[in-house]
Amino acid sequence: MAPPARSPRAPGRRPVPVVRTLLAAAVGLVMLLPLYWMVLTAFSPLTDLYSTGPHWWPSAPTLHNFRTVLALPTGTWLMNSVVVTLCVVALTVTVNLLAGYAFAKTRFRGRSTLFLVLVGTMTVPLQVLMVPQFKMVGGLGLFGTFWAVILPASSATFGIFLSRQFMLAIPDEVIEAARCDGAGQFRTFVSVVLPLSKPLIAVLSLLTFLNQWNDFAWPLTVLKDHDLYTLSVGLLFLQGQYTSDYGAIMALALISVLPMVVIFLCFQRYFVQGFARSGIK
């Protein structure tokens, strides 16, 4: 008796290895565990937080921690974070795109040396840069204002590097065709380069948003008025000298994480495309 014939496999499709799928699912669960623990703590009563043994579900789910957070000026801090972050994203993306275009598609003396020096600054720890930034902000008289947070963060070396790598993949023939039609540098950048750089803009916007939204040390250093605090700095009000309200801290942390999750889900497709086309994986 002849063995049954195998069903023909669709061309170009390979079966997904089961072991690889299970391993990816296990790694995903492990990475989601801190987020689940934050949500669990935010909805748990105080007795669960100080009891022994792990709890995978609150014994009596409560909104007490959120009421504690809402008693603080959380709405003001949230609005401050939105204003500061949007301003930083707009300035940073603009500066990074212009600098990346200059390094990728224009010719000037010392371009390669200047770019190497710029990339070398990525190895300098941010804590070292805080001292000269502090003196510059003080010299400009910006202490205690949002500009003290926005201006030092308006350019990122990694963003310039990423923009240059992405724009190198744009064919020079497209740029030359625009210039043959009479377009100058700025018109070529706006009408030709920007429409081709949508994935890059999405990546820069998302990375800058995440970095600035979570920034804690620099806003705490230059902002003195509590009404100007951002949401990350506002977490300090829930940390006492001897004890801390961990349930309220996790509730405020959950509120601060939600905008980042929503933005990442909206820009996820462009985020992957931007990194893939820039050659950075």
N, C-alpha and C positions, 0 to 999 in steps of 0.2 A: 504493500500500500504506500503510495507516495505521500510525503509530508505535506501539510497544508502550506499553501503559498503565503509568504509574508505580504502584508498590505504595503503598497508602494508609499515611500516617504516623500512628502512634498519637497520639491527642489528648493535648496537654499535654507532649509530649516533643520536644525539639529536638536536632539532631545536634551533638555536641561538636566545636568547631573543632579541626582537626588542628594548626594552628600554635600555638594556645593550649596545647594538651596537650603539644606538644614543648617549648615554652618553659618550662612549669611543671616538666616532667621535668628540663630542663637546670638550672634554678635549684635544684631539689631535690638533684641530684647535686653541685652546687657547695657547697651547705650541708652535705652529708654528708661532703665531702672531709676537713675537719679531724678528724671522728670516725674516719674510716677511717685517717688518718695516725697517730692516737693508738694504734689497735689494731695497726697495722703496726709501729710503733716498740716497742710493748710485747712483741711476739713476735719481734723481730729480734735477732740477735747483735750484739755490740759492733763487730765489723768492718764491718757494714753501716752503722752509725750514723756512722762516721767516714770512710767511703769517699765518693769524689766521684760525682756524678751521682745522679739520683732512682732509687729502687727501689720498684717497685709491688708487690713480693712478697718476703718474707724469703728470703735464699739458703739458710738453714738454720733453720727455725722452732725456737725454744727457749723453755723456761719459766724460764730463768736469772733473768730480771728479776723474775718473780713470787716465786722463792725468796728473792731479795734483800729484797723487800718483806716477805715473811712472817717473815724473821729479825728484823724490827723489831716493836714492840708494836702492830701494825696492828689486831689484834682489839680491843684496849682503846680505840684511837682510834675505831674504827668504832662500838663500843658507846657511847662518849661522844657521838659525833655523833648517834646515834639518840636518846639520852635528851634531849639539849639541844634537838634539832630538834622532837621530839614535844611537849615542854613549851612551846616557843615557839609552835608551831602551835596548841595548845589555848588558850593565853592570848590570842594575837593574834586568832584567829577569834572568841572570845567577846567581847573588847573591841570589835572592829570591828562585829560584829552589833548589840550593844547600842547603840553610838554611832550607827550608821547608822539604827537604828529610831528613836532619839530625834530625830535631825535630819529624818527623813522623815515620821513619823506622830505626833509630839507637838508641842504649841504652847507656847512659852515666850519670854519677852522676850529680845531680842538673838540669836535663833536664826540669822537670816540673816547678821548681822555676825560672829558666832562661827564660822560655817561658812566664810565668806570668809577669815577670818584663818587658819583651819585649812588651807584649801586653799593659801593663800599660803606656808605653811611647806614645801610640797612643793618650792619653788624654792631652799630653803636646802641647800647641799651637805652631805653626810653628814660630811665631814671637819671642818666647822665645829662640828657637834653633838658630836663626840667629846670636846672639851675639857670642856664642862659635864657630859657623861655621866661622864667620868673622875672629876671632882670629886664628883659625887653618889654614885657607887659607892664612892669612897674614904671619904666621910662616913658611909656606912652600914656600913662595915667588911666589904664583900663581896669584896674583892680575893682572887684565888686560888680562888674558888668558882664553881660552875656558875651561881649566881644572878646573878653579875656579867655573865654573857652573856645569861641568859634575861630578866631584868626590863627592861633597856633596849630589848629587841626585842619587848616584849609588846604593842606598839601600832604600827600603821602608818597614816600619813595617807592613803595611796592606798587602803588597805583600807576605811577609813571612808567615803571618797568613793565607792568602788565599791558599798558596802553601801547608802548613801543613794540612789544612782541606781537600784539594783535595786528597793529597797523602795518607791520612788515609783510604780512600775508596779503595785503591789498595790492593788486597788480599795479606796477608803475605806469603801465599803458593807460590805465583809467585816469590817473593823475595828469599824465601828459596830454591826453585828449581834452580834458577840461581846460588846461592852460592854452592849448591850441585854439579853443573856442573863445579865448579872451578872459577867462576867469583868473583872478588873482589868488594869492595864497589863502586869504580868509574866505573868499567865495568858494574856492575848491574844498576847503575844510568843511564849510557849512553844507554845501549842496551835494558833495560827492562822498566825503569821508564819513560824516556823521550818519547818513542813512545806512551805510554799510556797517556801522559800529553799534547797532542796537544791542547785540548780546554783550558786548564789552561794557556799554553804559549800564546794563542791568547788573553785571557782576560788580562793577565799581560802586554802584548805588547800594547794593545789598551789603557788600563788605564794609563800606563806610558807615552805613546805618548800624550794623551790628557792633562795630568797634566803638562808635560814638555813644550809642545807646547804653552800652555797658561800662563806659568810662567812669571811673570813680575818683582816682587820685587827683587828677588835674582840676576837675570842677570843685572838689573839696578844698584844694589849695587856694584858688583864686576867688571863689565866691564866699562872701562873708554873711550876706543877708539870708536868713532861712527861707524867706519867700522866693528867693531866686534859685534855691536848690533844685537839682534834677532828681528824678525818681531813684536813681542808684544811690545818691548821697542821702536821700531821705531815710534809707534803711538804718542810718546811724541812730535815729531817734528811737528805734526799737531795741537797741543794744545798750544795756545798762552796764555799770562798772562791775557789778558782782553777778547779776543775773540777766538773762535775755529772754524775751518773749519769742520763742522759736516758732510757735504757731503763727503769730502775726508777721514775723519775718518771712516765713514761707508764703503767706497769703500775699504780701506785697511783692515778693519775688515772682509769684505766679502772675500777678497783674502786669508786671514789667516784661514778662516773657511772651505774653500773648501777642503783642504787636509784631514781634520778630518772627514768630511762627507763621502768622498770617502773611507777612510780606515774603517770607521764604517760599511758602506754598504758591504764592502768586507769580514769583519770578524764578521758580525752580528750573523751568525749561531753558530760559535764557542763561541762567547761571551755569548750567552744564555746557551749553554751546559756547559761551564766552571762554571758559577755561580750555575747552577742546580746541578752539580755533587759535588761541594764543600759544599753544604748544606746551602749556603747563598742566601737568596731571599729578 
